Amino acid sequence: MRRDFCDIIAAVHENPQIKKIAVTTNGYRMERDVSQWKSAGLTAINVSIDSLDPRQFYAITGQDKFFQIMRGIDTAFEAGFTTVKVNVVLMKNVNDTNLPAFLDWIKHRPIQLRFIELMETGEGRAIFHRHHLSGEVIRRQLLQKGWQQQQRARSDGPAQVFRHSDYQGEIGLIMPYEKDFCQSCNRLRVSAIGNLHLCLFGEQGIPLRDLLSDDASLDALKLRIQGGLRHKRETHFLHQGDSGITPNLSFIGG
């Protein structure tokens, strides 16, 4: 969407205090652009692929771009990325039986494949009740196959990471309906309209846009963010069917 995307990466990369610069992408342009992203200073990539069956991928996304994305991932490795994260939204009766194919795919590729439980949103209640499946199903299968759960690293965020000595790749599970899920949350998001969101499922957001101009006070911006963090809730209320004001996760870049 932004023609100056590489310029933005380079500008962020100039700050030595920022150790990691990541992008979440549908992968459609990776094959063409990923080398430029790497040269500009991008350090991490997250791609969404909900099925390894091209026909099913098309049915889910409405886009016939499966092989294009796969070539893009290969190009990312060729460009020097040491790992790529791949998100899979776990859906009952859609991709919940595809674990063997996913494991075969990451056996010789340094991919962290992350199964994310389907989450209820304001506009997605019917889909949620039709397709939600607990990540416990995948966790149980992994443990039976000899995968070992790792201690949570700082960059894992809410993901439970599993490794196996026979596999180059990893598996991550993001299970927002599991008890104490929010205790490991280290995520904040700023929306396209300049609001700071402390949770994917919650409040209207804290306005920051008026303090993001060149002549605004950096100290005032820090104080507003710090003040907002004092009110960050200890947990979401998805278990009670309360998804907050979020109509869908794309609303704030979830």
N, C-alpha and C positions, 0 to 999 in steps of 0.2 A: 504493500500500500504506500510506503514511503520511498520515494526515489533516492532520498538522502540517507537511507538506512545505514550504509557503510560509514557515512560521515558521523552518524550518531554513535555507532559502535566505537569509532576511533576517538571521539570526544570523551566518551566514558572511560575508555582504555587509558587515557592520559592521566587519570586519577590513580596514583599508586596505592591508595587505600582500598580500592575495589579489586578484589582478588579473582572474582569470577563474573563473567558476562555471558548470560545464557539467553537463548531464544526458543520459544515454543512455536512450532510451525506445522502446517499441514503437509509440508514437504514437496509441494508441487514445483517449486523453483529451486530446490536444493541442487539438483544436478547442474544447473546453469550458474548458480550464484555462490555456492557454499565456499569455494576457494577464495572469493573476494571477502566473504564474511570472516574467514580465518585470518586473512592478511590484515584486515582492519582491527583485529583483536578479539573476536568472539572466541570463547573458550568452551562452550557447552551447547548442545542441541537437544531438544526434546521434540519428538515427532509422534503423531497420533496414527496408529494403525490398528483398527479393531478386528481385523480378520486377515489371515494369510491366504484365503481363498479369493481370487480376483473377482469372482462373480458376487460373492457375499459382500466384499468390500464395496462394490458398486451399489449393491442393494442398500447398504447402510449409509453411504455418503452421497449417493447420487452422482458420483464422479468416477469415470473410467480412467483412473490415474494410478492404479496400484503399482504397475511395473515402473512407472516414472518415479514414484517415491522410492522404490527399492533401489533404483539406479542412483538416486540422490544420496541414500545412505552409504552406498559403496563409494561414491565420490567424496563424501565427508571423511571417510577413513583415508582415502587417497590424499586428501588435502592436509592430513595431519591430526585430525581429531582422534583421541585415543579411546573414546567411548561415545556412544549415542544412547540416550534414553528413549524408549519407545513406550507410549501410553496405550493401554488396551482397556476400554471400558467393559467390565465384565457383565455379560447379559445372559440371563437364563434363556435357554432354547434358541440362542443365536450363536454364541461362541464359547459357551461353557464346557464343551466337550473337546475343544481344540488344543488343550494343553500339550499333548505329545508333539503336535506340529510346531508349536511355539518353542518347545524345548529343543527340538531338532534344529530349528533356525538359529538359535543362539549358542549352539554347542561350540562352534568355531568362530563366533563373532563376539567382540567385546561390547555387547549390548546389554543395558540394564532394562529388562522388560518389566513394565510396571502395570499390574492388574489393579484397576481402580473400580471400587464398587459403584454401581449406579446410584446417584443421589437424587432425592426428591427435590424438585423445584416447583414454583408456583404454576408453571405451564406444563410440567412434566409428570403430574401426579398419576395419570393413567398409565403412561409408559413405565413409571417406576414400579407400580404394583404388578404390572405384567411381566417385567423382565429383571427385577432386582434379585440378586443372588449374593449371599455372604461370601467374602473372600476366604472364610474359614474352609470352604470346599476346596479351594486351590491349596491353601496352607497344608491341609491334611494330606493331599496327594503328594505335595513336595516332600514332606517329612517321610512319607512311606517310600519315596524313591531315593532317600538318602541325602536330600538337601539339608543344609544346616542354617538355622537362623543366626544372623550376625548381630553383634552389639551395634546399637544405633549410632551411626556417625553423624557429625554435625550437619553435613550436607544432605542427609537422608530426609530431613524434615519429618513428616508423618509416616514415611514408608517403612515397612518391615522388610529387610533385605535378606535374601537367602542365596547361599553359594554351594556349589558342588565341585569337587576336585576334578571331575571329568568334563566340566563345562567352562568355556572361556567367558560366557555371559553370566548375568545375574538375574534373579527374579526379585521384584519389589511388590509388596502388597500394600495398598492404601485402603484402609477399612474404617471409614468414618462412623460406622454404627457400632464399633467395638468399644467396650468400656475404657475410659481414660484416653481415648484417641486424642483429645485436644491438649493433653498435658505436654505433648511433644511438638505442638504447632509453633513454628517460628516464621510464619508467613504474614506479610502485610502486602496490600495491593493498592496502587493508585490508578483510578479509572481514567478513561480518555477525557473526561470532563474535569479532572483534577481533584477528585475526592479520594481521601485515604480510607480504605476499608480494612477493618481489623479482622473480619471474618467473611468467608464466602456467603454465609447465611446469617444475616443480621441487619444492621442499621443502615440509615441513609448514607453514611459516610461523613468524614470530617473534611470540610472544604479547605483545600490548600492552594487553589488556583490564584487567589489574590496575593499569595506570598511567593509565587514562582517566577515573577517578573525579574528582570535584571536589577531594578532599583529597589527591590524589596529587601527587608532585613533578614539575613540568614538566621540570626538569633531568634527572631520572632517565629520563623518557620520551625526551628528546633523546639521551641517552647510549645507550639501548638501540637506538634507530633507527640512530644513527651506527655502533654496533658491528656491527649486522646488515649495513649497507651494505658493510663491509669484506669480507664473505664473498659478495657478489653475484657470481655466475658470469659469466665473460666471454661465454658463449654458452649457448643451449639445446642439446639433443641430439636434436632432431626428425629430423635427417638420418639418425640411427642407429635411428630407430623408438622412441626413448625419450621419452615424453610426461610423464615424472615421475608424480606421484601424482594428477594431475588427471583425474577420471572424465569430466567434460564442462566446457565453458568457463563455463557458468552457475554452477558450483560456487564460483568466486571472482569472478564478475562479469565474465568476459572478454568 
